Amino acid sequence: MYPTNTAIMPLPNQEPQLIKLKHRLSEINDIESVVSLLHWDQATYMPAGGATARGRQIATLKQIAHQKFTDPALGQLLEDLHPFEASLSYDSLAASLIRVTRRDYQRAIRVPAEFMARLSQHQAASYSAWSKARPENDFAKVQPYLEKTLDLSLELASFFNNSQHIADPLIEQNDYGMSVAMIKPIFQQLRQQLIPLIKAIADSPPINNSCLHQFFAEQEQLSFIKGVIFRLGYDFNRGRQDKTLHPFATKFSIGDVRMTTRVYEHHLDQALFSSIHEMGHALYEQGLAPEFEATPLARGTSFSVHESQSRLWENLIGRSRGFWEWFYPQLQGTFIRQLGQTSAEQFYRAINTVQPSLIRTDADEVTYNLHAMIRFDLELAMLEGTLAVGDLRDAWNERYQKDLGLIPSNDTNGVLQDVHWFVGLIGGMFHGYTLGNLMSAQFYEALIDSDPEIPVQIERGNFRHLHHWLRSEIYQHGRKYTSDELLERVTGQGLSLEPFMNYIRNKYGYLYNIKL
């Protein structure tokens, strides 16, 4: 456990250095925020003709931000502030800012600014190519981009040549303190428990989810969704929702946190749950402590913890029976022709159908982690040099047949479905989706232990206490704590499979009337 006193003020003789540090960090943050705005525009409203210039613009700004952050003068400020940091409690604002900034600085100085420019320009070009190749089912069009992404991923990892595994620096970029050696055993245990559970469900009578696959007009879906996420606590005065190819949330400041979605008019659950998912990310960013603004503390703890919050809202809350006690009459009223004869219990079962699918973002709670773990394994193989990008499609299809009993009929629903490899790096992301699922159940268990009345409040459409707990226990701390530290503070233990597996067995044992 860690102390909770955040009221310690800077020593008088350290105030000038701390002010200088904050000023430098604010400038860098402003540049990075403009980069985020350019990315958001590229994924929402930018005309296709702007792709080349956008890549150049992003590369220029990323290089400038990296040069400013790796300036030796900033390193000297951190060194000067070391005695001051040591005099403070671990979780004081000033000590946390210095500690986290030093950690980021020590990583950043190992990466040349010129590399960051090359990487950023390539990522923008790769995203543009993917956005055209995916609907055209043309993996060959993006294969050269993906091969270059792999080269750049390996080059970035090479700057950290003291790592145990080539993927560790890429993982630690998003999840400080995590590694391949820590993740692989967890995934192995999880897969061993999930496979027989999925088989038991598959051998049971299927649930009828046809009510979800009627015609639901786009604007009516979006209007209902807006009402839901507003009720859950998303502040539209500090955010907005737009359409995109692959839903995401992004933050330009604590006062400007945006989310996106995509709508399928014959799949009611797609926009609904992807919106609740992205809202979970957005609520996290809107709930950061205001005094963290424009500093390295003003982000979620890690990718995995961030994902835990989106999955908590999407699944443990958004797919719960109590949630639809409140919202289903409103949904039914919006789509009376489609859902007028469908009961709340039938709808609840429909949105929780377990059925192996090809698309990760469409996957149910039980099979979802297999999708993420397939990608993690393929990433490791590419980084280790045992899988060439040219063989990725075949390896992908083979794993889907082995784990889920399905083979993609095209690349759009196969190797091209996720944007991550085409806008980021190979390695360092997909593990976080599964770890986030595990953490979501662990956090929710702690939440219910602390306030057993919350499920009743959810049934009544009251999400204030739930939101307040998440904001006070998780959101407000930003990056002050590592993932392990936050888990220990909130749940009293490190990462555990047990809460997630208990949740899955109890919920789906009831839904499918079997003992899991």
N, C-alpha and C positions, 0 to 999 in steps of 0.2 A: 504494500500500500504506500501511497505518497501523500505528503502534506497538502493541505488545501488553502493555505494562506496566500492570497494573491495581492495583498495590500502593501507589500513592502515597496517603498519608494527608492529611487536611485540615490546613491551617495552623492552629496553635492559636487565633489570633484570629478565625478564620472558623467555628470549630466551633459557636458558639451560633446563627449565622444558618443554617448548614446543618441543624442539628437542628430549628430552627423551620420551615424549609422542608419537611423530611421529615414533621414532625408535621402540618402543614397538608395536605400531599398525602395522607397516610394517612387523614385524616378524609374528604376528598373521595372517595378510593378506596372507603372503606367505604359511602358513600352510593351510588356508582355500582354497587357490587357488589350492593347490595339491589335496585337497579333491574334488574340482570341476572337476579337470582333471581325477581323478579316476571315478567319476560319469559319465563323458562324455565317457570314455573308456568302462565302463560297458554297456552303452546304444548304443554303436556303434560297437566296434571291439573285446571286451573281449570274450574269449571262455567261454561256459557255465560252464565248470569245475572250473573256477576261482571265482565263486560266493561266496563261503564260506570264502575264504581268503580275498576277496575284502571287505566283510562286516566287518571283523576283522580289516583290514587296515584302513578303513574309521572311524570306531569306535575309534580306537587308536588316530588318528589324530584329530578327533573332540573333544575328551576329553582333549588332550593337548592344543588345541586352546582355549577351554573354560576355562581351568585352568589359562592360561596366561592372558585371558581377564578379569577374575574375581580376579586376583591377587590384594590384598589390596594396593600394591605399585602403581598400576595404578589408583586406586581410590584416593589415596593421591595426585598423580599428578594432577588429575582433581580438587581436592579441592584447591590445591595450585594455580591453574590457574584461579580460580573463579574470583578474583578481576581483573585480566587481561582481562578476557572475558567481564566483566561488563564495562570496559573502552573503548571497541570497538563498532563499529556499528554492528547492528544485523546481517547483511549479509556479513561481512568481512570473509575472508577465515579462519583466526584463531578462531574467535568467533564461526563460524559455526561448525568447527571441534570439538571444545571443547564441544559445546552444544549437538551435535548429538552423540558424543562419550559418554558423561555423560548419555544421555537418554538410549543408548544401555547398558551401564554398569549397570545402576540401574535396568534394566530388567534382565540382565544376572546373577547378584549376587543372584537372587531369585531362580535360577535353578541349582541344583547340577551337577557337572561335570560328576559324575557317571551316572546320568540320560541321559545326552547327549550321552554318549558312548552306553548305552543300546538302546536309540532311533535310533542312526545312524546304529548300527549293525542290528537292526530289519528292518529298512527301506531297507537296501541292500538285506536282505533275502527276504523281501516281494516283492520287485521289481523282483527278480529272479523268484519267484513263479508265479507272475502275468504274466511275459513274456512267461511262458509255459502254464498257465491256460487259457489265453485269446484265443489263436488259437485253443485250445482243447475244448473250450466252457464248462469249468469246474469250476464253481463258488465254489463248495465244496472244491476244492483244495486250494483256497485262503481264504476261510471263517475264518479259525483259525487265519491267519495272520491279517485279517481285524479286528477281534475281539480284538487282541492284540493292533493293531493300535488305536482302540477306547479307550482301557484302558490307553495307553500311552498319548493320546490326553487329556483325562480327568485328568491324573496325572500332565501333564504340566500346564493345566488350574488351577489346585488346588494350584499351587505355587503363584497364584495371586488371593487370596480369597477375595479381596476387590472389585472385578468386579461386575457390575450389572447383567451380564449374563455369564453363563459358557463358552460361545463361544467368549466373548469379548477379552480375552487375546490371543486367537488364531488368531482372526481377526487383532488385533493391532500389532501382530508380523510382518505382511506384510503391514498393512495399518494403520499407526500411527494416532490416533485420531478418528478412525471409530469404530462403535459399532452396535450391533444388533438393538438397539433402533433407531439408525439413518438410518440403511439400510432397515429394514422391511417396513416402510411407503413408501419409494421411490419405492420399488419393488411392493408394492400393487398398487400404482398409475400407474406404468408402465404396469403391467398386465392388469389393467382395460382398459387402452388405446389400448393395443396391440390386445386383444382378438377380439373385433369387427372389427378391421382393418384387421386381418388375415381372418376373416370370409368373409368380403367384397371381398378380393382378391380371396378367394377360390370359391366364387360364380361367378367370372368373367371367361371368356374364358382363358384356360391355354396357357402359352408360350411354344413353341416347343424348347426343349433344346437337341434334339437328336444329334446335331452336336458334342456335347461334349463326347458322348458315343460310339465312334468308337475306332479302334486300333491306339494308339499313342505310338511308341516305346520309351522305357525308356530313352535310351541315348540321343535321339533327344529331348525329353522333358527337360532333365537335361541341355543339351547344351543351349537351348533357355532360360531356367530359369536363367542360369548363366549370360547370356548377359543382361537380364532384371535387375537383382539385381545389377549388376555392373553399369548399366546406372543410376539406382536410387541413387547410391552413396555408396554402400557397398564396403569397401576397402579389397580386397583379399590379400593384403600385410599384413593385420592385422586380417585375418580370413580365414575360409574355410567352405565348406558345405559337409556334409556326410549324409548317410542314417541311419534311425533308425525306431523303432516301432511306437513311438509317437513323432512327431517333437518338438524340443525345441531349444533355443539358450542359450549359456553359455559364461561367461567371465572368463579368467584366469588373464588377465591384460588389460589395455586399448589398448595395442598393440596386444592382442590375444583374439578376440571375435569370437566364432564359432557358426554355425547354422546347423541344420539338417532338413531333409525332408523325406517323404516317397512317392513312386510313384505307381500309379495305371494306367496300360496301357489302360484301357477302360474308364477312367474318367479323362479327360484332366485337369479339373479345380482343382483337388485335390492337386497335387504337386505344381502347379503354385501358387495358393493362399496361401497354407500353407507356401511356401517359402517366398512370399512377407510378410506374417505375421511375420515369425521369423526374417526376415531381418529388420522389424520395430523395434523389440527388439534389434537386433544387432547394428543398426544405433544409437540407444539411447546410448548404452554402448561405442561405438566407438567415440561418440561425447562428452563424459565427458571432463571436463577441465583437462588438463594433470597434473596440480598441485595437483589434488585429488588422484593421483595414490597411491595405497597401504594404503588408509585410509578409514574409514567408509563412507566418502562422495562419494566414487567412485562407486556408484550404482544408479539406478533409484530412483526417489522420493519415490515411493511405488509400490506395485503390480498393483493397479488400474491405476495409471498414466502410468506405463510401458505398461499395456495392451492397454491403450488408443492410444499409439504410434503404436503398431502393428496393431490394428484395423483401425487406421487412414490410414495407408499405404495400408492395405489389401482391405478395403472397400471404404472409401471415395475417395481414389485416384485410387487404383488398379481395382475397379469395375466401375470406371467412364467412361462416353462416351469419354471424351477428352483423357484419358490414352490410349484407344485403337485406337484413330485416329493415334497415332504414332506407337504403337506396333503391331496392327493387320496385316498390310501388311507383317511384318517380320514373324509373326506366320503363316500366310497363306502361305508364301513362304517356310517355314519349313515343313508344312504339306499340300502341295498343293493338294494331292489326297483326303485328308479328308475334307479340308476347301475351296477348290477352288471354289465351287458353293455357299458358305455361305458368305453373305455380312457382313460388319462390324456392321451394325445395328442389324442383326439377331444374330450375336455373342454376342453383348452387351446385348441383351434381354436374351439370353440363360444363360449367367453367372449370371444374376440377377433374375432368376426364383425363385418364392416363392412357396415352396412346403414342407409341414411338413415332417420331416425325423426323423429317429431314432438316428442318429449320430450327436453329438454336433458340432464336427469340420467340418462336411459337411453342417451344417445348413446355410440357407440364412440369410441375415441381419434382416429380419422381425421376423422370428421365433427363431433366435438364443438365445435371452435372456430368452425365456421360458425354454430352456435346462439348462442354468446356474441357474435360479431361482428354478427349480425342485431340483437340487443338493443341493443348499443352504438350502432349506426347509428340505430335508432328513438329511442333516448334523445336523441341529438344533435338529431334532427329536431324532437322535441317541445320541447326547450329552446331551439332556434333559432327556434321559432314557425312552422315549415313543415309540422308535422303536429299536428292537433288530437287530443285524447284520443278524441273521438267517432269519428275515422277510424282509430284505432289497430288495431282488429280487421282491417279491410281491408288496411291496410299490412302487418300481420303476415303474413296469409295470402298476400299477393302475394310477399313476400320468401321465404317458405318454399317456394312453388312455384318461384321463380326459382333459389334456391340449393340446395334439397334435392329438388325435384321432387315435393313433397307439399303437400297443402292440408288443414288441420285440419277434421274433420267437425263439431267443436264447440269452444266456447271453453274448456272444461275442459282439453282437450289443446292449446289454442292460447294465446291471450293471457292466460288465467287461470292457466297452469300454474306460474309462478314466484311465490314469496311476496315477492320483494325490493321490487317497486314498491308493495306493499301494506303493508309494515312498515317501509320505509325511505324513501329519496328516489328521484327519477328522476335518474339520473346518478351516477357515482362507484363503481359496483360491477362491472358485467358485464365491463368491460375486463380486470379482474383475473383472471378465469377463464382467459382466453387467455394473458395475460402469465404467469400461474402455470404453465400448461402448458409454455411455452417455458423458463421458469426451472427447472422440475423436471428436464428433460432435461439442462440445463446443469449443475445441481448433481450429478446422478447420474453424469454423465461425469467430473466432478472426483472424485467419491467412488471410482469404479472405478480411476481413474488413481492415486489415493493408496493403494488396497488392492485389487489385482486378485483376491484370494482371496475377497472378499465374495460373489460369485455362487455359489461352491462352498459356502460356509457356509450360504447361503440354502437350497440344495438339501438340506442336512442339518438344516434346522430351527433353525439357530443365527443369531439376529438380533442378538446382543449387540454385535458389532463394528460392524454397520451402524447400530444405534441410538446407540452411543457416538460414532461419527463425526458423525452428525447433531446430537447434543446438544452436542458440543464445538465444531463448526464453525458451527452455525446457531442451535440452540435457545437456548443459554445467553445469547446476546448480546441477546435481546429487541429493544428499539428503540434500542439503543446506536448502531447504524449505519443509514444509509438503505439502500434497496434497491440503489442503484448501488454504494455502498461495500461492502455485503456480497457482492454478485456479484464485485466486483473482488478482495476478500480471498480468497474461496473458489475462484473459477474463473480468476482472473487476467485477466478481460476483462469488458466491459460486456455488456448483454443481446444475445443472438445467436440467430438463427433456426436456424443450422446444426446444433447438437446435436439439436434436436427433429426436424428434417426427416431427418437421418441415421438417427435411431432409428426413425422411422415407415417410411422406405424399406426399411431392413434387415429389420425385423420383418415388415412386411406383404408385402414382396416374397417372403419365405420362405413365409408362410402361404398366399398366393395363387399362388405359383409363377410370378411375373412379375417383370420388371425395372422398378423404379420410379425 
